[in-house]
Amino acid sequence: MTRYGLRVGRGPRSEETFWIADGEVVHGDLPGFMEVIDPGMRALVGQAGKLMPRPDRIADQAAFAEADRLTLQQALDALDLSPAERSANEAAWVGHCNGPLDQVGYAAAIRWTAATSASWEVMHEASSIYRLEDGNAGLAQAIAADLKGDIRLNTVVTRVEHDDTGVTVHTADGDRVRARRAVLTLPLNILHELDVQPPLSAGKLDASRAGTASQGLKLWIRVKGPIKPFFAYSTKDHPLSVVRTEFVGEEDAVLVSFGADATRLDATSVDEVQRALKVWRDDLEVLEVASHDWNNDPFAKETWLIQRPGAYSASQAELQRPEGTVRLAGSDLANLWAGFFDGAIESGLRTAREVTAELRPAG
Ligand SMILES: Cc1cc2nc3c(=O)[nH]c(=O)nc-3n(C[C@H](O)[C@H](O)[C@H](O)COP(=O)(O)OP(=O)(O)OC[C@H]3O[C@@H](n4cnc5c(N)ncnc54)[C@H](O)[C@@H]3O)c2cc1C
């Protein structure tokens, strides 16, 4: 952000907040909801700084590895919480983790919180509240403008052959590109589908085949205005577990919403989305919906990285290990902000530096 002078700001401050306690909708405010989730958050991730004191490095503490065996649901179930606290915490975590909590690793919650000085409140703000004021495209455009090499969009790589002297990359339109090094930045879930010769290590391919837990929904909803900015939390089982206002105007407002499982809702249907919002309130009129089916996009097959239990311990170091002239990079294997733009930048910077050092003439 600093490098490109991009403006960072916060979304609209919530003036009312809805959540569900013991099957009833509570109409309160955000501090009230934060109070409900506070005991669960503290118990769940209060030790994140101890379990992962250096989230920028690969964790090797035994206590972290032990925690990494659990699902987030198991970790939540082990806490002494009231049903209302439990349900509110679960909904909040679906918003962050974008997957069913019984498939999400507890380590995901630890990693996110460790990355924000072990404060769950800062984690919540950093991941949910702040945004690029002029949109995300400006970041991609700024990076592209900074690049000295070529960018070939819509060029599908079908095969990668590597040996000690370099790499030959084959494209779907029949081109071959020879280079001294290649950095593969495919999303983890499709890495194993790429024909790499000699094949990537079993550890890397197993991590890809096992897949991430991220399979949820992020859906944009335009509703008739004016409305007051709000947050809303339902339960982990609803099609939409979290909804909040992202832009508020006189005529309309844009909401952003999250669910654990993208198959629970037809995200192209205004009627279905209208019904999903009725969980909290029936005064919203849906005008338009927008989303992308990332889970069925052949170039992604996942949303943002959320690992399954044990995945970090099994594969984090291996995914970062070079294989001769080929390396992997990307947000999915970042240390600090895996699953965020920042993670892609972190991983890209590290990998580029390592490759540059390797190719620098000796002496
Ligand atoms: C719905 C959603 C919302 C998100 N919201 C946020 C957010 O608010 N903030 C945030 O920081 N992060 C967010 N993320 C996460 C963020 O988008 C990712 O972490 C980031 O884009 C990862 O960057 P990457 O370069 O590692 O991988 P990607 O962006 O996935 O890039 C991989 C590229 O490889 C291409 N590719 C795949 N196969 C081939 C092939 N065979 N040949 C050639 N190219 C190929 C793909 O088309 C893609 O362009 C979100 C992600 C999703 C899905």
The ligand as an ORCA input file, in Angstrom:
! r2SCAN-3c Opt
* xyz 0 1
  C     -14.088    -14.582     -2.827
  C     -12.724    -14.188     -2.325
  C     -12.589    -13.074     -1.521
  C     -11.337    -12.688     -1.046
  N     -11.230    -11.556     -0.292
  C      -9.999    -11.122      0.086
  C      -9.842     -9.902      0.802
  O     -10.820     -9.212      1.096
  N      -8.588     -9.515      1.167
  C      -7.484    -10.261      0.859
  O      -6.363     -9.850      1.194
  N      -7.608    -11.432      0.192
  C      -8.826    -11.870     -0.205
  N      -8.958    -13.049     -0.890
  C      -7.764    -13.882     -1.084
  C      -6.880    -13.384     -2.208
  O      -7.666    -13.124     -3.358
  C      -5.845    -14.472     -2.508
  O      -5.153    -14.805     -1.325
  C      -4.842    -14.005     -3.556
  O      -5.491    -13.623     -4.743
  C      -3.880    -15.121     -3.851
  O      -2.958    -14.682     -4.830
  P      -2.049    -15.735     -5.574
  O      -1.280    -14.987     -6.594
  O      -1.324    -16.566     -4.579
  O      -3.072    -16.743     -6.285
  P      -4.229    -16.430     -7.304
  O      -4.724    -15.030     -7.173
  O      -5.209    -17.541     -7.149
  O      -3.495    -16.534     -8.714
  C      -3.252    -17.763     -9.319
  C      -3.364    -17.534    -10.811
  O      -2.980    -18.714    -11.503
  C      -3.803    -18.801    -12.647
  N      -3.737    -20.169    -13.147
  C      -4.264    -21.295    -12.610
  N      -3.980    -22.360    -13.374
  C      -3.251    -21.898    -14.416
  C      -2.652    -22.519    -15.553
  N      -2.723    -23.839    -15.763
  N      -1.996    -21.732    -16.437
  C      -1.883    -20.402    -16.235
  N      -2.414    -19.762    -15.176
  C      -3.090    -20.507    -14.283
  C      -5.162    -18.399    -12.131
  O      -6.013    -18.039    -13.197
  C      -4.795    -17.220    -11.243
  O      -4.795    -16.017    -11.975
  C     -10.196    -13.460     -1.378
  C     -10.327    -14.593     -2.191
  C     -11.581    -14.954     -2.663
  C     -11.706    -16.170     -3.553
*
